[in-house]
């Protein structure tokens, strides 16, 4: 199955997100590396900002931002005066390790691949290969990922956030990419939409396949590395935010008091239009599937 990797355009508004500015920097951490790392592994449009902000608000888990995402990294490199990947990693340690010695990272599978290419350019062909049904290549790539994570993330603890409803996941990705609004924060100025949402069956289907592909890669990587992450779903966050966050903090051995649980400042972005797109997709997908089955039967 062919899956287009870069389905989501770079976010030109990331500099407006307060956690990606110097306002979110901690006092300089001058040790060589953080004492521990909390790694939030996820996918775009899965509630990762909601959970990463909960981690930040709880204290003792750093400030998990997509430091290696192509929408954030150039801005952060420029902000901290980093020159190259190693310099940038040192800058992350310096500015984003909290006073307890904790570093928080949010990372998507596509960011993992970019990081691998940056570290191992000679392995670019293998890294960019579709890993489904290619176990020998997959093992090689997962080995590179293990090496990078071991080097960059000291004493890591992993959280894996996914979204079960892949259709609405894909529609959220489609609409946010079209309007270029990726979060709605209470009290913050909301940017004007870059365009109008437009229904696109093929784009939605590609996103469904893409997120399923990334989900499979994360799970295979965890298995290959012997990692058992704490698992969270977007649906759990949406239904019972407080309990889900508390369970995560307990699992990370970072639960101290109810004061760590604060009301989220992010507002839900799904709308009636999202549901209209969902029902339209289901109807079209059913029709196309029936037509394909009829064509196959007539041959």
Long-range contacts (C-beta under 8 A, 24 or more apart in sequence): 1-130, 1-132, 1-209, 1-213, 2-130, 3-130, 3-206, 3-209, 3-210, 3-213, 4-206, 4-210, 5-110, 5-113, 5-128, 5-210, 6-110, 7-173, 7-177, 7-203, 7-206, 7-207, 7-210, 8-44, 8-173, 8-177, 9-177, 9-180, 10-70, 10-71, 11-71, 11-72, 11-180, 11-182, 12-71, 12-180, 13-180, 13-181, 13-182, 13-191, 14-71, 14-72, 14-75, 14-182, 15-75, 16-188, 16-191, 17-183, 18-188, 19-53, 19-56, 19-63, 19-65, 20-65, 20-72, 20-75, 20-76, 21-79, 22-79, 22-95, 24-63, 24-65, 24-96, 25-95, 25-96, 26-63, 26-95, 26-96, 26-97, 26-98, 26-99, 27-99, 28-94, 28-95, 29-93, 29-94, 29-95, 29-97, 29-101, 30-94, 31-93, 31-97, 31-101, 32-93, 33-93, 33-154, 34-62, 34-93, 34-97, 34-101, 34-102, 34-103, 34-154, 35-100, 35-101, 35-102, 35-154, 35-155, 36-101, 36-102, 36-103, 36-154, 36-155, 36-156, 36-157, 37-62, 37-102, 37-103, 37-104, 37-105, 37-153, 37-154, 37-155, 37-156, 37-157, 38-62, 38-64, 38-102, 38-103, 38-104, 38-105, 38-156, 38-157, 38-159, 38-252, 39-105, 39-107, 39-149, 39-153, 39-156, 39-157, 39-158, 39-159, 40-64, 40-104, 40-105, 40-106, 40-107, 40-159, 40-161, 41-107, 41-108, 41-109, 41-158, 41-159, 41-160, 41-161, 41-218, 41-229, 42-106, 42-107, 42-108, 42-160, 42-161, 42-162, 43-108, 43-109, 43-161, 43-162, 43-163, 43-169, 43-211, 43-214, 43-215, 44-108, 44-173, 45-163, 45-169, 45-172, 45-173, 45-176, 46-161, 46-162, 46-163, 46-169, 46-234, 47-161, 47-163, 47-234, 47-237, 47-238, 48-106, 48-108, 48-161, 49-182, 49-183, 49-266, 50-237, 50-241, 50-264, 50-266, 51-159, 51-161, 51-232, 51-237, 51-245, 51-248, 52-104, 52-106, 53-264, 53-265, 53-266, 54-241, 54-245, 54-248, 54-262, 54-264, 55-104, 55-248, 56-104, 57-260, 57-262, 58-245, 58-249, 58-254, 58-260, 58-261, 59-98, 59-100, 59-260, 60-98, 60-100, 60-102, 60-254, 60-256, 61-98, 61-102, 61-104, 61-252, 61-254, 62-96, 62-97, 62-98, 62-102, 62-103, 62-104, 62-105, 63-96, 63-98, 63-104, 64-104, 64-105, 64-106, 65-96, 65-104, 65-105, 65-106, 66-106, 66-107, 66-108, 66-111, 67-92, 67-96, 67-105, 67-106, 67-107, 68-105, 68-107, 68-111, 68-112, 68-114, 68-115, 69-107, 69-108, 69-111, 70-111, 70-114, 85-118, 85-119, 89-152, 103-153, 103-154, 105-153, 108-214, 109-214, 109-217, 109-218, 110-214, 112-145, 112-148, 115-148, 116-141, 116-144, 116-145, 116-148, 119-144, 119-148, 120-144, 130-213, 131-217, 131-220, 132-213, 132-216, 138-220, 138-224, 139-224, 142-220, 142-221, 142-224, 142-225, 143-224, 145-221, 145-225, 146-221, 146-224, 146-225, 149-225, 157-230, 157-252, 158-222, 158-227, 158-229, 158-230, 159-229, 159-230, 159-231, 159-232, 159-248, 159-251, 159-252, 160-218, 160-222, 160-229, 160-230, 160-231, 160-232, 161-231, 161-232, 161-233, 161-234, 162-215, 162-231, 162-232, 162-233, 162-234, 163-211, 163-233, 163-234, 163-235, 164-233, 164-234, 164-235, 165-234, 165-235, 166-208, 166-211, 166-212, 167-204, 167-208, 167-278, 167-281, 167-282, 168-270, 168-274, 168-278, 169-207, 169-208, 169-211, 169-234, 170-204, 170-205, 170-207, 170-208, 170-211, 171-204, 171-274, 171-277, 171-278, 171-281, 172-269, 172-270, 172-274, 173-207, 173-211, 174-200, 174-203, 174-204, 174-207, 174-277, 175-269, 175-273, 175-274, 175-277, 176-269, 181-269, 183-266, 183-269, 184-266, 184-267, 184-268, 184-269, 185-265, 185-266, 185-267, 186-265, 186-266, 186-267, 187-265, 197-273, 197-277, 199-277, 199-280, 199-281, 201-281, 201-284, 201-285, 201-288, 204-277, 204-281, 205-281, 205-285
